[in-house]
Amino acid sequence: MKLIRLLVLLVSLGAVSHAADFEGTIRWSFAIEITDPVMKKEMADAATQMADPKMKEEMAEAKAALADPEMQAMMAQNPQMKAMMEQQLAMMNKMQSGGGNPMENIFPKAMLLRYKAGKTLSTMEGGPMPMEVLNLPAESATYLINRPAKTYSKLPDEKPPGVEKSTFTVTKTAETIRILGYECVKYVVTETAPATAADGGPARYLVWASTDVPGLDTRALAKVRFGQKGEANAFLGQIDGVPLKMEITMPQARITMGAVSLKAESLADALFTVPAGFVEKPVGF
């Protein structure tokens, strides 16, 4: 789904930024509005299902089964499966804890990016599923990390053969705004191809980027590929500075992302490694 690929792109905005002179963190807020009627209906149906007493009863039975000593002993022999099952239950719990709207917690609320010596770790906050992206320029490698499941996936560095290349029109405007005290220039980005109905149609981006943040530059993002539409972030190579705000409009949804804090601070080297003992899994999209 194009929406999922966009979320991965957003969580990876700093994943390959040139950050040699900057060490610290940037936090962005997220707002996601579903506009596609079909998807809205699917979410409404899912919300109704999650609120159904029978579903809650089944959830309680699943929790009890997982807590059974015999099941715990069996799961101890397969920690990855145990983590996956616990993660799925946690996801369902989050969806059910959305108050009047069980789907309230289905999307992330914020993103934290950590930078050190060119390495970056991007963490999505909120939402039902954990999502972290680790970029290690020295290894020319980018990883998706799932800490609860103790797994990781290496993102492909080449576009699959036969996949059509995305192209964009990027227009730099004279408009500026200040975000966190930094002057940001507005860019208008329009996807020109492919614009197929199967992929949800073209996306339009409004990007406000600043060149005033020392040590940060997102031009290298144009080289990172996510999913089958390997060129989905190529337009970032035509934008100067680091994006501090983005608004994305596509047939399925509108996504708004804005920086809420930027802090220079010392970070531990251990943050920027694939954790020992994690099992490699293929990319799931």
C-alpha positions in Angstrom: 0.0 0.0 0.0 1.3 3.4 -0.9 0.3 4.8 2.5 2.6 2.3 4.2 5.5 3.1 1.9 5.0 6.8 2.7 5.1 6.2 6.4 8.4 4.3 6.0 9.7 7.2 3.9 8.7 9.6 6.7 10.2 7.6 9.4 13.4 7.5 7.4 13.7 11.2 6.6 16.9 11.4 8.5 18.1 7.9 7.8 20.8 8.9 5.4 21.2 12.6 6.0 24.7 14.0 6.1 25.0 14.6 9.8 28.8 14.6 10.4 28.7 17.8 12.4 25.5 17.2 14.3 24.8 14.9 17.2 21.4 14.9 18.8 17.7 14.4 18.2 14.8 15.8 16.3 11.2 15.0 17.1 8.3 15.4 14.6 4.6 15.2 15.3 2.2 13.3 12.9 -1.4 13.9 11.8 -3.0 11.4 9.4 -6.4 11.8 7.9 -7.9 9.1 5.8 -9.8 10.6 2.8 -10.5 7.5 0.6 -14.1 6.4 1.1 -13.4 2.7 0.7 -10.6 2.8 3.3 -12.7 4.9 5.6 -15.5 2.3 5.4 -13.0 -0.5 6.1 -11.7 1.4 9.2 -15.2 2.0 10.4 -16.1 -1.7 10.0 -12.9 -2.6 11.8 -13.8 -0.2 14.6 -17.3 -1.8 15.0 -15.7 -5.2 15.1 -13.2 -4.2 17.7 -15.9 -2.8 19.9 -18.0 -5.9 19.7 -18.4 -7.8 23.0 -17.6 -11.1 21.3 -14.3 -9.7 20.0 -13.4 -8.5 23.6 -14.2 -12.0 24.9 -12.0 -13.6 22.3 -9.2 -11.2 23.2 -9.5 -12.2 26.9 -9.4 -15.9 26.0 -6.3 -15.3 23.9 -4.6 -13.5 26.7 -5.4 -16.3 29.1 -4.2 -18.9 26.7 -0.9 -17.1 26.3 -0.5 -16.8 30.1 -1.0 -20.6 30.5 2.1 -22.2 32.0 2.2 -24.9 29.4 1.9 -22.4 26.6 4.6 -20.2 28.3 6.9 -23.3 28.4 6.3 -24.0 24.7 6.9 -20.4 23.8 10.1 -20.3 25.7 11.6 -22.6 23.1 10.7 -20.1 20.4 11.2 -16.5 21.7 10.6 -14.9 18.3 7.2 -16.5 18.0 6.4 -15.6 21.6 7.3 -12.0 20.9 5.2 -11.9 17.8 2.2 -13.2 19.6 2.6 -10.8 22.4 3.1 -8.0 19.9 -0.1 -8.9 18.1 -2.1 -8.9 21.3 -0.5 -5.5 22.3 -1.6 -4.2 18.9 -5.2 -5.3 19.5 -5.1 -3.8 23.0 -4.0 -0.4 21.5 -6.7 -0.5 19.0 -9.3 -1.3 21.7 -8.0 1.5 24.0 -8.9 4.2 21.5 -11.9 5.2 23.7 -15.0 6.0 21.6 -13.0 5.3 18.4 -11.1 1.9 18.6 -9.1 3.0 15.5 -7.7 6.1 17.2 -4.4 4.4 17.9 -4.0 2.8 14.5 -1.6 5.5 13.2 1.6 6.8 14.8 1.6 10.2 16.6 5.2 11.2 16.4 8.7 10.3 15.2 12.1 10.6 16.9 15.3 10.8 14.9 18.7 10.3 16.6 21.9 11.4 14.7 25.5 10.6 15.5 28.6 10.7 13.2 26.5 10.2 10.1 24.6 7.3 11.6 20.9 7.6 12.3 18.1 5.8 14.2 14.5 6.8 13.4 11.7 5.6 15.7 8.0 5.9 15.1 6.1 6.6 18.3 2.5 5.4 18.8 0.5 3.3 16.4 0.0 -0.5 16.8 3.3 -1.7 15.4 6.8 -0.7 16.3 8.9 0.8 13.5 12.6 1.8 13.7 15.0 2.5 10.8 18.7 2.3 11.4 21.1 3.6 8.8 24.8 2.8 8.8 26.5 4.7 6.0 29.9 3.0 6.5 28.2 -0.3 5.7 25.9 1.2 3.0 23.1 -0.5 4.9 19.6 0.4 6.2 17.6 -1.8 8.5 14.1 -2.0 9.8 14.2 -3.1 13.4 11.4 -4.7 15.4 12.6 -4.7 19.0 9.6 -6.5 20.6 9.8 -9.3 18.1 13.7 -9.2 18.3 13.9 -9.2 14.5 15.4 -7.0 11.8 15.1 -6.6 8.0 17.7 -5.2 5.6 16.1 -2.7 3.1 17.0 -3.4 -0.5 19.6 -1.1 -2.1 18.4 -1.8 -5.6 15.1 -1.3 -7.4 13.6 -4.6 -8.5 13.8 -5.2 -12.3 10.7 -4.2 -14.3 9.5 -1.7 -11.7 8.6 1.7 -13.2 10.6 4.6 -12.0 8.8 7.4 -10.1 9.3 10.9 -11.4 8.6 14.3 -9.8 8.3 17.9 -10.6 9.9 20.0 -7.8 9.3 23.8 -7.6 11.1 26.0 -5.1 8.9 28.9 -4.0 9.7 32.3 -2.5 7.5 31.5 0.5 9.2 31.1 3.9 8.1 30.3 7.4 10.0 29.9 10.7 10.0 26.6 12.5 11.8 26.2 15.8 13.5 29.5 15.0 14.9 28.3 11.7 13.9 29.9 8.4 12.4 27.3 6.0 11.7 27.6 2.3 8.6 26.0 0.8 8.8 23.5 -2.0 5.9 22.1 -4.1 6.5 18.5 -5.3 4.2 16.7 -7.6 4.5 13.0 -8.6 4.2 12.8 -12.4 4.7 9.0 -12.9 3.7 6.4 -12.3 0.2 7.6 -11.4 -1.7 4.3 -11.6 -5.0 3.6 -9.9 -3.5 0.4 -8.5 -1.0 2.4 -6.6 -3.5 4.9 -5.4 -2.6 7.6 -7.9 0.0 10.4 -7.6 1.0 12.2 -4.4 1.6 15.9 -3.9 4.1 17.1 -1.3 4.5 20.5 0.3 7.9 20.6 2.0 9.4 23.3 4.2 13.2 22.9 4.5 15.9 24.8 6.3 19.6 25.2 5.5 20.2 26.9 8.9 20.6 23.7 10.9 24.3 23.0 11.1 25.4 19.6 10.0 22.1 18.4 8.5 21.3 17.9 4.8 18.9 15.4 3.4 20.2 15.2 -0.2 21.5 11.7 0.3 17.9 10.5 0.9 17.4 10.4 -2.9 19.6 7.3 -2.9 17.5 5.3 -0.5 14.8 2.9 -1.8 11.7 1.6 0.0 9.5 -1.2 -1.3 9.0 -1.7 -5.0 8.6 1.9 -5.8 12.3 2.4 -5.3 12.4 6.1 -6.4 9.6 7.3 -4.1 11.9 9.7 -2.3 14.1 10.8 -5.2 12.7 14.3 -5.1 14.5 15.0 -1.8 17.7 15.2 -3.8 16.4 18.4 -5.3 15.6 20.1 -1.9 18.2 22.1 0.0 18.5 21.6 3.7 16.5 19.4 6.1 12.7 19.3 6.0 11.1 20.5 9.2 7.6 20.3 7.9 5.8 18.2 5.2 2.2 18.0 4.0 1.4 15.0 1.8 -1.8 14.7 -0.2 -2.8 11.5 -2.0 -6.1 9.9 -2.9 -6.0 7.7 0.2 -5.0 10.2 2.9 -3.5 13.5 4.0 -0.4 13.4 6.2 1.1 16.3 8.1 4.5 16.1 9.7 6.2 19.0 11.6 9.3 19.3 13.8 8.4 20.1 17.4 11.9 19.9 19.0 15.6 19.9 17.8 18.2 19.2 20.5 22.0 18.8 20.3 23.1 16.1 22.8 25.5 13.3 23.3 24.2 9.8 22.3 25.5 6.3 23.1 27.2 4.4 20.3 25.1 1.3 21.2 22.0 3.0 19.8 23.3 2.7 16.3 23.8 -1.0 16.0 21.6 -4.0 15.1 21.0 -5.5 18.6 22.8 -8.8 19.2 20.7 -11.9 19.0 18.0 -10.4 16.7 16.9 -12.7 13.9 16.9 -11.4 10.3 13.5 -11.4 8.5 12.6 -10.5 4.9 11.1 -7.1 4.3 7.4 -7.5 4.7 6.2 -5.0 2.0 
